Structures are given as structure tokens and as C-alpha cells.
């Protein structure tokens, strides 16, 4: 409370003229003068306002001043509110003591000098203002103290959380499997993790305060590479050197380290040895090249499908036999293109397709008597083998090798026809020989008779014929 703020002064008297007189005396003090015409009214005024002092008439009808004072003192809020009794009747000491006993701070007998009353009231006004100011200061101190305590608690929580986060960071930093280094703006190493020691052979104490270049061979080229790849969010490959001089290829990421204000304070580098991976990639590339050469040079048609039956690769021979360009078939469902119908034109259900069965049951299917359809709508007979591809026990696709057996079927047809003819040609002389010998062996004719000599001649002629036929067959085989 400031000195300019007004305080409340309660004037209690059942005579309006007395209240006017008091107001006239105290008006110069410039405070809020509140009237009450009875003790009951005075108690009501105390319910919603604080008063610097109460001027209370002793002699009032109903509830007198002493009773009113007793009731005022029963309220905790008003136990310290100053009460000055004013009276023109009770002048003896007994009443004065009673007034002090019920809580009065003063007992004034009418008539009294106006200046004395004004002076006493002024003192209580100052005391009230001083107490109010002290209370405000106390509240301010308590509030400030509470804020300070809260800040201290907050700081302690923050410090504790920071320690936890630092601990977590340390655990993560120490356990990262890749080599990690922090450098300052001059690219001097400030810190490195155990994986750095494992990868490069430098102990942490050896590496700290060394320049980043200790792991490079060509500082100028390497520094340019590092600076050109800062914060591009992509890794790059670089040749590094271990402490023992051994070199390796490292997959590298560099990023700037900034403080809370956004100022750059250093560089963070993460390095992973990918020598084994590069070697494996080279081996895979070589194997892919070899496989490509095999596919290109193979005399049979070869193609692969995934789990959905779509083409993943096809060699030139297969594409040529089917009448397609290789790129036309990649990603296409092969059953729909070349295996959709049987030779008689009826549909070939996917579920019956041996290639489909390989993808489902994981077994090899060898088929010798089916057809494949060309791009132009014609078909040709094929023999093919469907072999499932498995990875870790799961079927991921199949490889199909096939060959056009049109020529083989034609040869087999000729051979069958030839065998039928040869069979007939062989049976004829053999029958004649068998009949002649049978007549001679059973004695039905005499070998020295004319018929006997004729039978022998027939046998000899057919034997010669049989020899000629056999020689012709041998010539054909050659």
C-alpha cells in the first residue's frame, strides 16, 4: 500500500449529529470515513472491508459499545484492529478498565480536543499503512522465495535430466559400432569412440589433439573431399590408412556440430570399413558378368520368374525362339504369354502349369511333350525343366530351361517310319529262309532232290538279301 492510497475508518454512533462531528474532525485526514448507526451495522461493515481504526461509542441502545467490541474481537481478522471508545457518561475507572478489557486501545471522554483525536487516528492510519506495506513486502518476499525455490527445483531437475541424458549419450557414443570422431573448427580431433581405436589402431590419447589428416594419405585431396561432403546427408567412399599403414575403403558421413545458439563449433565424422562389402560387390559383379555370359552363350532357352510368375531375366536364345525382344518380356507373366493354351487350342489353367507347380511345391518338373506359343501366334514343341529357386528355405522363384524339339520330333518320325519299313524288309527274307530250312530239317524234302536243292538256293538268296539290308542299315547309321 502506498501513502496515496486511502484507508477505511469506521465511525460507530447511534446519534447522527455525533457522526457528523467526527467526520468534521477527521475530514482533513483525507481517508474513507464509514458510518455505522449501531453495533449490528458496524459488524456488517466488517464483513467486506478492512479498517485502520474503529471509533466506537460506548452508550448505544440494544448492543452497546462493549458488547460490540467483544463481538469484533471474536473475528480472527479483526482481533488486532484498533478500537477507540468514545463516551460522555462512563467516566469512572471501572468502565475504562472494562473498555480496555474488551480490546480497546484507547478510551476518550467527551468532550475531547479535536486535534488529539485527529493525532491518535493519524497514528493508527500510519500503523495500518505500514503494516499493509510490510505485509505486501512479506508477500513479495514469500512469492520471490517461492519462485526461487521453484527455480532451484527446476534447475535440480534439469541438472539431473542433463546427467541422465549425458549418461545415455555416453553409452550410445561408446557402443556405436562405427568409428566416430569429433573435431574442432581446425579439424583437430577432440574425441573418438572405442570403435575408432579398433578400426584405426590409435588409442584415444594418441588421437586427441591430432589433426584429422592422420588417417589420410593425401591431405589436400582428402580435405577437399571432406569439405565438399559436409551436411549433404549422403555418405561417400574414401580411402583411409590405419596406424600400421594398412589402407581400407571407408563409407563416410560428415556433419557440422552446432551449439544451442546455432554457432558451428566443430565437425562430426562417422566412418565404416566397407572393404569386405566392396570385395563382395566386386565378386557379385563378376558372378553376374559370368552368369550373363553363360546366358548369352547358352544354346538352350533360359528364363527366370519370381513368385508371381513374372519374368526376371531371359537369355537371347529364349527371346529369339519366342519371337520377342528381351525387354518385352521382363516383368511380364510368362504363362499368359507362352503357355496359355494347349496344342489343341483348349485353355491351359495356371494351376496345372508345371512352372506354377514348381513355385508351389518346390520340386523340379521335367516336361517333354508340351508346346510354347510365339509372339506371332504360332507354337512349337518343347522339352523344358522348371527348377524352383529357394532362399533360406523360402521359394522365391524358378528357372526354366527349354529347347525346341521340332527337329527331334521330325527325326523320330522318320526313324519310326524307317523302322517299320526295315522291319518288313527283314521279315520277308527271314520268313523264306525259315520255311526252306524247316522243310529240310523235318525231312519233308530230301536235300539232294531237286526240291531240296531249290529250297537251299532260296535260303542262300534270302540270306544274301538279308546281308545287303543289314549293310544298308549300317551305312545309314554311319
TIZA-286219 format. One record per residue (C-alpha): residue number from 1; x, y, z. Coordinates in nm, 4 decimals, padded with zeros to 6 digits. Example, Ala and Ser with C-alpha at 12.3 -4.5 7.8 and 13.67 -1.06 7.14 Angstrom:
BEGIN
{1 {01.2300 -00.4500 00.7800}}
{2 {01.3670 -00.1060 00.7140}}
***
This chain:
BEGIN
{1 {00.0000 00.0000 00.0000}}
{2 {00.1299 00.3462 -00.0931}}
{3 {00.0864 00.6631 00.1112}}
{4 {-00.1540 00.7965 -00.1504}}
{5 {-00.3969 00.5125 -00.1025}}
{6 {-00.6897 00.5814 00.1325}}
{7 {-00.7704 00.3658 00.4334}}
{8 {-01.1095 00.2942 00.5899}}
{9 {-01.2086 00.4423 00.9289}}
{10 {-01.5252 00.3099 01.0933}}
{11 {-01.7351 00.5617 01.2907}}
{12 {-01.9972 00.3946 01.5137}}
{13 {-02.2605 00.6062 01.6987}}
{14 {-02.6372 00.5979 01.7261}}
{15 {-02.6587 00.9798 01.7078}}
{16 {-02.6208 01.1222 01.3542}}
{17 {-02.5020 01.4577 01.4911}}
{18 {-02.2123 01.2823 01.6663}}
{19 {-02.1183 01.1114 01.3404}}
{20 {-02.1226 01.4480 01.1637}}
{21 {-01.8972 01.5933 01.4315}}
{22 {-01.6491 01.3074 01.3930}}
{23 {-01.6490 01.3442 01.0150}}
{24 {-01.5799 01.7163 01.0523}}
{25 {-01.2802 01.6454 01.2764}}
{26 {-01.1328 01.3675 01.0612}}
{27 {-01.2167 01.5043 00.7166}}
{28 {-00.8776 01.6723 00.6807}}
{29 {-00.7059 01.3325 00.7052}}
{30 {-00.8388 01.2513 00.3565}}
{31 {-00.9431 00.8928 00.4333}}
{32 {-01.2610 00.6899 00.3744}}
{33 {-01.4968 00.7607 00.6656}}
{34 {-01.7554 00.4849 00.7000}}
{35 {-02.0685 00.5405 00.9149}}
{36 {-02.2494 00.2819 01.1278}}
{37 {-02.5564 00.3774 01.3364}}
{38 {-02.5471 00.0688 01.5601}}
{39 {-02.3306 -00.2206 01.6714}}
{40 {-02.5117 -00.4558 01.4352}}
{41 {-02.4453 -00.2256 01.1403}}
{42 {-02.0802 -00.1956 01.2435}}
{43 {-02.0403 -00.5759 01.2393}}
{44 {-02.1864 -00.5882 00.8863}}
{45 {-01.9326 -00.3290 00.7694}}
{46 {-01.6507 -00.5516 00.8942}}
{47 {-01.7593 -00.8397 00.6740}}
{48 {-01.6243 -00.6996 00.3463}}
{49 {-01.3748 -00.4277 00.4427}}
{50 {-01.0614 -00.3744 00.6477}}
{51 {-01.0376 -00.0716 00.8805}}
{52 {-00.7354 00.1135 01.0099}}
{53 {-00.9200 00.2125 01.3301}}
{54 {-01.2719 00.1937 01.4773}}
{55 {-01.4186 00.4876 01.6744}}
{56 {-01.6893 00.3250 01.8878}}
{57 {-01.9493 00.4980 02.1070}}
{58 {-01.9998 00.3160 02.4371}}
{59 {-02.3583 00.4135 02.5145}}
{60 {-02.5859 00.2781 02.2379}}
{61 {-02.9286 00.1210 02.2597}}
{62 {-02.9560 -00.2511 02.2109}}
{63 {-02.5957 -00.3620 02.1581}}
{64 {-02.3694 -00.1191 02.3448}}
{65 {-02.0083 -00.0442 02.2604}}
{66 {-01.8575 -00.3022 02.4980}}
{67 {-02.0679 -00.5857 02.3555}}
{68 {-01.9916 -00.4702 02.0019}}
{69 {-01.6169 -00.4704 02.0780}}
{70 {-01.6353 -00.8214 02.2232}}
{71 {-01.8040 -00.9485 01.9062}}
{72 {-01.5485 -00.7688 01.6877}}
{73 {-01.2629 -00.9371 01.8745}}
{74 {-01.4212 -01.2791 01.8165}}
{75 {-01.3477 -01.2441 01.4443}}
{76 {-00.9849 -01.3554 01.3813}}
{77 {-00.9493 -01.0977 01.1068}}
{78 {-01.0289 -00.8100 01.3458}}
{79 {-00.8530 -00.9235 01.6617}}
{80 {-00.5806 -00.6623 01.6052}}
{81 {-00.7996 -00.3817 01.4647}}
{82 {-00.7539 -00.0733 01.6924}}
{83 {-01.0723 00.0344 01.8800}}
{84 {-01.1057 00.3760 02.0448}}
{85 {-01.4002 00.4090 02.2825}}
{86 {-01.5780 00.7454 02.2903}}
{87 {-01.8161 00.8261 02.5794}}
{88 {-01.9709 01.1197 02.7646}}
{89 {-02.1212 00.9181 03.0509}}
{90 {-01.8954 00.6389 03.1727}}
{91 {-01.6105 00.8397 03.3170}}
{92 {-01.5062 00.6263 03.6127}}
{93 {-01.2127 00.3889 03.6094}}
{94 {-01.4292 00.0775 03.6231}}
{95 {-01.5760 00.1479 03.2814}}
{96 {-01.2397 00.2490 03.1451}}
{97 {-01.0884 -00.0830 03.2594}}
{98 {-01.3828 -00.2680 03.1056}}
{99 {-01.3204 -00.0894 02.7790}}
{100 {-00.9560 -00.1906 02.7774}}
{101 {-01.0553 -00.5428 02.8823}}
{102 {-01.2721 -00.5949 02.5741}}
{103 {-00.9918 -00.4853 02.3434}}
{104 {-00.9856 -00.1067 02.3278}}
{105 {-00.6544 00.0677 02.2603}}
{106 {-00.7819 00.3988 02.3971}}
{107 {-01.0737 00.5412 02.5968}}
{108 {-01.1628 00.9066 02.5325}}
{109 {-01.4091 01.1138 02.7342}}
{110 {-01.6308 01.3661 02.5605}}
{111 {-01.5733 01.6463 02.5064}}
{112 {-01.2179 01.5879 02.3871}}
{113 {-00.9800 01.8104 02.1913}}
{114 {-01.0286 01.7527 01.8202}}
{115 {-00.6555 01.7693 01.7465}}
{116 {-00.5823 01.4952 01.9994}}
{117 {-00.8360 01.2623 01.8354}}
{118 {-00.7060 01.3511 01.4908}}
{119 {-00.3491 01.2850 01.6057}}
{120 {-00.4341 00.9470 01.7529}}
{121 {-00.6279 00.8438 01.4447}}
{122 {-00.3350 00.9587 01.2258}}
{123 {-00.1033 00.7307 01.4211}}
{124 {-00.3275 00.4302 01.3577}}
{125 {-00.3568 00.5256 00.9912}}
{126 {00.0221 00.5249 00.9614}}
{127 {00.0440 00.1977 01.1519}}
{128 {-00.2169 00.0413 00.9205}}
{129 {-00.0359 00.1611 00.6104}}
{130 {00.2980 00.0466 00.7480}}
{131 {00.1557 -00.2959 00.8335}}
{132 {-00.0054 -00.3175 00.4912}}
{133 {00.3233 -00.2297 00.3256}}
{134 {00.5088 -00.4795 00.5429}}
{135 {00.2504 -00.7406 00.4527}}
{136 {00.2957 -00.6635 00.0841}}
{137 {00.6707 -00.6852 00.1223}}
{138 {00.6340 -01.0103 00.3111}}
{139 {00.4094 -01.1485 00.0388}}
{140 {00.6576 -01.0296 -00.2220}}
{141 {00.9446 -01.1907 -00.0334}}
{142 {00.7470 -01.5123 00.0062}}
{143 {00.6479 -01.5049 -00.3602}}
{144 {01.0069 -01.4346 -00.4651}}
{145 {01.1301 -01.7037 -00.2311}}
{146 {00.8759 -01.9482 -00.3747}}
{147 {00.9819 -01.8599 -00.7281}}
{148 {01.3436 -01.9017 -00.6260}}
{149 {01.2686 -02.2379 -00.4688}}
{150 {01.0830 -02.3436 -00.7834}}
{151 {01.3766 -02.2288 -00.9964}}
{152 {01.6135 -02.4236 -00.7728}}
{153 {01.3934 -02.7326 -00.8015}}
{154 {01.3684 -02.6822 -01.1770}}
{155 {01.7449 -02.6389 -01.2001}}
{156 {01.7985 -02.9548 -00.9977}}
{157 {01.5562 -03.1473 -01.2187}}
{158 {01.7237 -03.0076 -01.5293}}
{159 {02.0674 -03.0940 -01.3928}}
{160 {01.9506 -03.4442 -01.3073}}
{161 {01.7928 -03.4865 -01.6504}}
{162 {02.1080 -03.3498 -01.8128}}
{163 {02.3176 -03.6044 -01.6256}}
{164 {02.0822 -03.8800 -01.7383}}
{165 {02.0983 -03.7585 -02.0987}}
{166 {02.4757 -03.7266 -02.0760}}
{167 {02.4895 -04.0811 -01.9440}}
{168 {02.2686 -04.2007 -02.2268}}
{169 {02.4819 -04.0130 -02.4796}}
{170 {02.8000 -04.1614 -02.3354}}
{171 {02.6528 -04.5113 -02.3514}}
{172 {02.5390 -04.4614 -02.7106}}
{173 {02.8657 -04.2958 -02.8159}}
{174 {03.0759 -04.5700 -02.6619}}
{175 {02.8650 -04.8506 -02.8112}}
{176 {02.8311 -04.7235 -03.1709}}
{177 {02.9902 -04.9926 -03.3913}}
{178 {03.1176 -04.7373 -03.6444}}
{179 {03.4179 -04.5143 -03.5841}}
{180 {03.3057 -04.1702 -03.4595}}
{181 {03.5248 -03.8625 -03.4147}}
{182 {03.4619 -03.5036 -03.3031}}
{183 {03.6949 -03.2303 -03.4264}}
{184 {03.7185 -02.8578 -03.3624}}
{185 {03.6982 -02.5956 -03.6369}}
{186 {04.0670 -02.6566 -03.7147}}
{187 {03.9902 -03.0267 -03.7713}}
{188 {04.1837 -03.1314 -03.4622}}
{189 {04.0389 -03.4412 -03.3012}}
{190 {03.8654 -03.3659 -02.9711}}
{191 {03.7160 -03.7045 -02.9042}}
{192 {03.6821 -04.0519 -03.0552}}
{193 {03.4948 -04.3666 -02.9583}}
{194 {03.6315 -04.7194 -02.8964}}
{195 {03.5306 -04.8280 -03.2479}}
{196 {03.7733 -04.5653 -03.3835}}
{197 {04.0541 -04.7288 -03.1869}}
{198 {03.9540 -05.0720 -03.3161}}
{199 {03.9330 -04.9530 -03.6771}}
{200 {04.2417 -04.7311 -03.6974}}
{201 {04.4652 -04.8677 -03.4222}}
{202 {04.5082 -04.5327 -03.2439}}
{203 {04.4333 -04.5167 -02.8730}}
{204 {04.2108 -04.2283 -02.7698}}
{205 {04.5017 -04.0473 -02.6007}}
{206 {04.7094 -04.0786 -02.9200}}
{207 {04.4363 -03.9416 -03.1454}}
{208 {04.3176 -03.6459 -02.9368}}
{209 {04.4703 -03.3128 -03.0484}}
{210 {04.5937 -03.4779 -03.3674}}
{211 {04.4683 -03.3439 -03.6987}}
{212 {04.2076 -03.5353 -03.8937}}
{213 {04.4813 -03.5971 -04.1558}}
{214 {04.6463 -03.8745 -03.9520}}
{215 {04.4013 -04.1154 -04.1156}}
{216 {04.4505 -03.9754 -04.4670}}
{217 {04.7380 -04.0177 -04.7090}}
{218 {04.6822 -03.7199 -04.9364}}
{219 {04.5788 -03.4370 -04.7034}}
{220 {04.4888 -03.1881 -04.9754}}
{221 {04.2657 -03.4227 -05.1728}}
{222 {04.1099 -03.5731 -04.8605}}
{223 {04.0389 -03.2351 -04.7012}}
{224 {03.8682 -03.1150 -05.0185}}
{225 {03.6587 -03.4317 -05.0259}}
{226 {03.5550 -03.3874 -04.6630}}
{227 {03.4616 -03.0208 -04.7026}}
{228 {03.2645 -03.0902 -05.0199}}
{229 {03.0591 -03.3577 -04.8447}}
{230 {02.9674 -03.1798 -04.5213}}
{231 {02.5964 -03.1866 -04.4396}}
{232 {02.4860 -03.3238 -04.7762}}
{233 {02.3059 -03.6046 -04.5907}}
{234 {02.4776 -03.8629 -04.8121}}
{235 {02.7655 -04.0951 -04.7427}}
{236 {03.0712 -04.1104 -04.9651}}
{237 {03.3593 -04.3535 -05.0057}}
{238 {03.7132 -04.2620 -04.9148}}
{239 {04.0484 -04.4392 -04.8723}}
{240 {04.1820 -04.4366 -04.5134}}
{241 {04.5015 -04.5582 -04.3523}}
{242 {04.5391 -04.7418 -04.0242}}
{243 {04.8204 -04.6727 -03.7814}}
{244 {05.0130 -04.9714 -03.9203}}
{245 {04.9905 -04.8288 -04.2736}}
{246 {04.7231 -05.0688 -04.3944}}
{247 {04.4648 -04.8984 -04.6127}}
{248 {04.0946 -04.9659 -04.6440}}
{249 {03.7825 -04.8167 -04.8012}}
{250 {03.5551 -04.6323 -04.5609}}
{251 {03.1928 -04.5277 -04.6021}}
{252 {03.1877 -04.1755 -04.4522}}
{253 {02.9361 -03.9188 -04.3281}}
{254 {03.0456 -03.5725 -04.2106}}
{255 {02.8226 -03.3135 -04.0462}}
{256 {02.8761 -02.9839 -03.8691}}
{257 {02.8255 -02.9685 -03.4919}}
{258 {02.6457 -02.6578 -03.3643}}
{259 {02.5763 -02.5191 -03.0174}}
{260 {02.2378 -02.4116 -02.8791}}
{261 {02.2715 -02.0701 -03.0476}}
{262 {02.3379 -02.2261 -03.3863}}
{263 {02.7100 -02.1464 -03.3930}}
{264 {02.9326 -02.4042 -03.5632}}
{265 {03.1745 -02.5500 -03.3088}}
{266 {03.3194 -02.8490 -03.4906}}
{267 {03.2808 -03.1487 -03.7170}}
{268 {03.1369 -03.4944 -03.6549}}
{269 {03.2662 -03.7792 -03.8704}}
{270 {03.1292 -04.1344 -03.8888}}
{271 {03.3384 -04.3958 -04.0717}}
{272 {03.2561 -04.7583 -04.1538}}
{273 {03.5006 -05.0081 -04.3036}}
{274 {03.3359 -05.1376 -04.6225}}
{275 {03.6375 -05.3206 -04.7648}}
{276 {03.4663 -05.6579 -04.7256}}
{277 {03.1466 -05.5209 -04.8731}}
{278 {03.3313 -05.3752 -05.1720}}
{279 {03.5091 -05.7062 -05.2246}}
{280 {03.1759 -05.8882 -05.2077}}
{281 {03.0230 -05.6378 -05.4503}}
{282 {03.3091 -05.6967 -05.6919}}
{283 {03.2658 -06.0730 -05.6609}}
{284 {02.8917 -06.0383 -05.7170}}
{285 {02.9550 -05.8181 -06.0194}}
{286 {03.1979 -06.0751 -06.1566}}
{287 {02.9496 -06.3568 -06.0963}}
{288 {02.6750 -06.1540 -06.2601}}
{289 {02.9008 -06.0977 -06.5588}}
{290 {02.9808 -06.4670 -06.5773}}
{291 {02.6129 -06.5553 -06.5486}}
{292 {02.5361 -06.3056 -06.8224}}
{293 {02.7991 -06.4664 -07.0449}}
{294 {02.6515 -06.8091 -06.9739}}
{295 {02.3014 -06.6877 -07.0541}}
{296 {02.4207 -06.5180 -07.3709}}
{297 {02.6147 -06.8198 -07.4951}}
{298 {02.3805 -07.0998 -07.3849}}
{299 {02.2260 -07.2946 -07.6727}}
{300 {01.9010 -07.3523 -07.4847}}
{301 {01.6335 -07.1045 -07.3904}}
{302 {01.6601 -06.9898 -07.0289}}
{303 {01.4377 -06.7550 -06.8332}}
{304 {01.3549 -06.6871 -06.4692}}
{305 {01.0313 -06.5940 -06.2921}}
{306 {00.9513 -06.4595 -05.9462}}
{307 {00.6867 -06.5881 -05.7040}}
{308 {00.4153 -06.4220 -05.9135}}
{309 {00.5350 -06.5901 -06.2306}}
{310 {00.6672 -06.2658 -06.3821}}
{311 {00.9878 -06.2713 -06.5852}}
{312 {01.3006 -06.1562 -06.4045}}
{313 {01.5515 -06.2435 -06.6783}}
{314 {01.5635 -06.4175 -07.0174}}
{315 {01.8528 -06.5033 -07.2458}}
{316 {01.8685 -06.4049 -07.6145}}
{317 {01.8142 -06.7626 -07.7371}}
{318 {01.4857 -06.7903 -07.5461}}
{319 {01.3645 -06.4499 -07.6642}}
{320 {01.4516 -06.5353 -08.0244}}
{321 {01.2706 -06.8696 -08.0121}}
{322 {00.9620 -06.6952 -07.8749}}
{323 {00.9809 -06.4089 -08.1237}}
{324 {01.0172 -06.1316 -07.8624}}
{325 {01.2816 -05.8761 -07.7730}}
{326 {01.4252 -05.9459 -07.4271}}
{327 {01.2977 -05.6179 -07.2799}}
{328 {00.9421 -05.7012 -07.3931}}
{329 {00.9298 -05.9990 -07.1585}}
{330 {01.0873 -05.8580 -06.8408}}
{331 {00.8191 -05.8177 -06.5735}}
{332 {00.5533 -05.9938 -06.7810}}
{333 {00.3591 -06.3056 -06.6677}}
{334 {00.5109 -06.5817 -06.8809}}
{335 {00.2238 -06.8285 -06.8506}}
{336 {-00.0142 -06.5789 -07.0101}}
{337 {00.2282 -06.5150 -07.2983}}
{338 {00.3647 -06.8565 -07.3943}}
{339 {00.1747 -07.1238 -07.2048}}
{340 {-00.1857 -07.0084 -07.2168}}
{341 {-00.3248 -07.2859 -07.4397}}
{342 {-00.2586 -07.6472 -07.5215}}
{343 {-00.1800 -07.7786 -07.8719}}
{344 {-00.5475 -07.8455 -07.9416}}
{345 {-00.6343 -07.4827 -07.8592}}
{346 {-00.8001 -07.5506 -07.5221}}
{347 {-00.7098 -07.3325 -07.2240}}
{348 {-00.4148 -07.4344 -07.0091}}
{349 {-00.5167 -07.3472 -06.6478}}
{350 {-00.2435 -07.1829 -06.4435}}
{351 {-00.2956 -07.4350 -06.1632}}
{352 {-00.1983 -07.7193 -06.3994}}
{353 {00.1164 -07.5454 -06.5260}}
{354 {00.4353 -07.7298 -06.4145}}
{355 {00.6139 -07.3943 -06.3669}}
{356 {00.3361 -07.2822 -06.1323}}
{357 {00.3591 -07.6164 -05.9502}}
{358 {00.7348 -07.5657 -05.9007}}
{359 {00.6627 -07.2326 -05.7327}}
{360 {00.4116 -07.4011 -05.5033}}
{361 {00.5596 -07.7414 -05.4167}}
{362 {00.9298 -07.6581 -05.4532}}
{363 {01.0050 -07.9606 -05.6731}}
{364 {01.1695 -07.9888 -06.0154}}
{365 {00.9334 -08.0611 -06.3044}}
{366 {01.0694 -08.2132 -06.6294}}
{367 {00.8250 -08.1936 -06.9209}}
{368 {00.8949 -08.3499 -07.2635}}
{369 {00.5745 -08.3130 -07.4630}}
{370 {00.4268 -07.9630 -07.4422}}
{371 {00.4226 -07.6528 -07.6615}}
{372 {00.5165 -07.2851 -07.6201}}
{373 {00.3428 -07.0063 -07.8100}}
{374 {00.5332 -06.7458 -08.0091}}
{375 {00.4530 -06.3762 -08.0274}}
{376 {00.3074 -06.4231 -08.3789}}
{377 {00.0533 -06.6786 -08.2542}}
{378 {00.2303 -06.9907 -08.3802}}
{379 {00.3548 -07.2625 -08.1473}}
{380 {00.6382 -07.5142 -08.1361}}
{381 {00.7019 -07.8325 -07.9357}}
{382 {00.9344 -07.8011 -07.6375}}
{383 {01.1042 -08.0007 -07.3698}}
{384 {01.1602 -07.7964 -07.0535}}
{385 {01.2693 -07.8219 -06.6912}}
{386 {01.1301 -07.5938 -06.4189}}
{387 {01.3629 -07.5668 -06.1186}}
{388 {01.2497 -07.3726 -05.8080}}
{389 {01.4827 -07.1121 -05.6513}}
{390 {01.4983 -07.1098 -05.2720}}
{391 {01.6468 -06.8607 -05.0272}}
{392 {01.6712 -06.9657 -04.6628}}
{393 {01.4032 -07.2263 -04.7195}}
{394 {01.1582 -06.9926 -04.8937}}
{395 {01.0686 -07.0322 -05.2619}}
{396 {01.1421 -06.7003 -05.4350}}
{397 {01.1106 -06.8003 -05.7992}}
{398 {01.2041 -07.0561 -06.0618}}
{399 {01.4439 -07.1015 -06.3546}}
{400 {01.3091 -07.2618 -06.6716}}
{401 {01.5346 -07.4109 -06.9400}}
{402 {01.3736 -07.5221 -07.2645}}
{403 {01.4614 -07.6322 -07.6154}}
{404 {01.2737 -07.6533 -07.9426}}
{405 {01.2242 -08.0237 -08.0211}}
{406 {01.0665 -07.9746 -08.3649}}
{407 {01.3695 -08.1265 -08.5419}}
{408 {01.3975 -08.4076 -08.2915}}
{409 {01.0327 -08.4990 -08.3374}}
{410 {01.0802 -08.4967 -08.7184}}
{411 {01.3805 -08.7273 -08.6895}}
{412 {01.1904 -08.9577 -08.4564}}
{413 {00.9043 -08.9702 -08.7095}}
{414 {01.1440 -09.0595 -08.9927}}
{415 {01.3123 -09.3145 -08.7714}}
{416 {00.9825 -09.4755 -08.6790}}
{417 {00.8781 -09.4914 -09.0428}}
{418 {01.2187 -09.6343 -09.1359}}
{419 {01.1940 -09.8961 -08.8651}}
{420 {00.8537 -10.0039 -08.9961}}
{421 {00.9929 -10.0410 -09.3483}}
{422 {01.3081 -10.2171 -09.2314}}
{423 {01.1025 -10.4482 -09.0142}}
{424 {00.9006 -10.5522 -09.3181}}
{425 {01.2124 -10.5945 -09.5343}}
{426 {01.3829 -10.8050 -09.2694}}
{427 {01.0833 -11.0229 -09.2025}}
{428 {01.0411 -11.1234 -09.5743}}
{429 {01.3830 -11.2981 -09.6291}}
{430 {01.3808 -11.4376 -09.2786}}
{431 {01.0434 -11.5980 -09.3441}}
{432 {01.1698 -11.7558 -09.6674}}
{433 {01.4886 -11.8829 -09.5021}}
{434 {01.2944 -12.0180 -09.2071}}
{435 {01.0466 -12.2034 -09.4350}}
{436 {01.3209 -12.3617 -09.6509}}
{437 {01.5241 -12.4765 -09.3550}}
{438 {01.2131 -12.6097 -09.1846}}
{439 {01.1323 -12.8311 -09.4901}}
{440 {01.4845 -12.9690 -09.4956}}
{441 {01.5135 -13.0202 -09.1199}}
{442 {01.1830 -13.2064 -09.0897}}
{443 {01.2680 -13.4390 -09.3809}}
{444 {00.9675 -13.3404 -09.5817}}
{445 {01.2028 -13.2994 -09.8760}}
{446 {01.5385 -13.4524 -09.9482}}
{447 {01.8307 -13.2127 -09.9590}}
{448 {01.9716 -13.3966 -10.2645}}
{449 {01.6452 -13.3864 -10.4517}}
{450 {01.5566 -13.1177 -10.6991}}
{451 {01.3167 -12.9610 -10.4455}}
{452 {01.5792 -12.9837 -10.1758}}
{453 {01.8384 -12.8077 -10.3865}}
{454 {01.5746 -12.5456 -10.4750}}
{455 {01.4993 -12.4858 -10.1044}}
{456 {01.8708 -12.4435 -10.0322}}
{457 {01.9014 -12.1960 -10.3199}}
{458 {01.6068 -11.9941 -10.1856}}
{459 {01.7681 -11.9839 -09.8403}}
{460 {02.1005 -11.8674 -09.9868}}
{461 {01.9337 -11.5938 -10.1970}}
{462 {01.7382 -11.4587 -09.8996}}
{463 {02.0486 -11.4752 -09.6790}}
{464 {02.2319 -11.2592 -09.9320}}
{465 {01.9362 -11.0209 -09.9402}}
{466 {01.9365 -11.0035 -09.5597}}
{467 {02.3096 -10.9235 -09.5567}}
{468 {02.2531 -10.6408 -09.8064}}
{469 {01.9716 -10.4945 -09.5934}}
{470 {02.1877 -10.5069 -09.2794}}
{471 {02.4747 -10.3384 -09.4639}}
{472 {02.2384 -10.0648 -09.5838}}
{473 {02.1200 -10.0027 -09.2243}}
{474 {02.4794 -09.9836 -09.1036}}
{475 {02.5574 -09.7342 -09.3798}}
{476 {02.2638 -09.5175 -09.2692}}
{477 {02.3811 -09.5243 -08.9066}}
{478 {02.7252 -09.4108 -09.0185}}
***
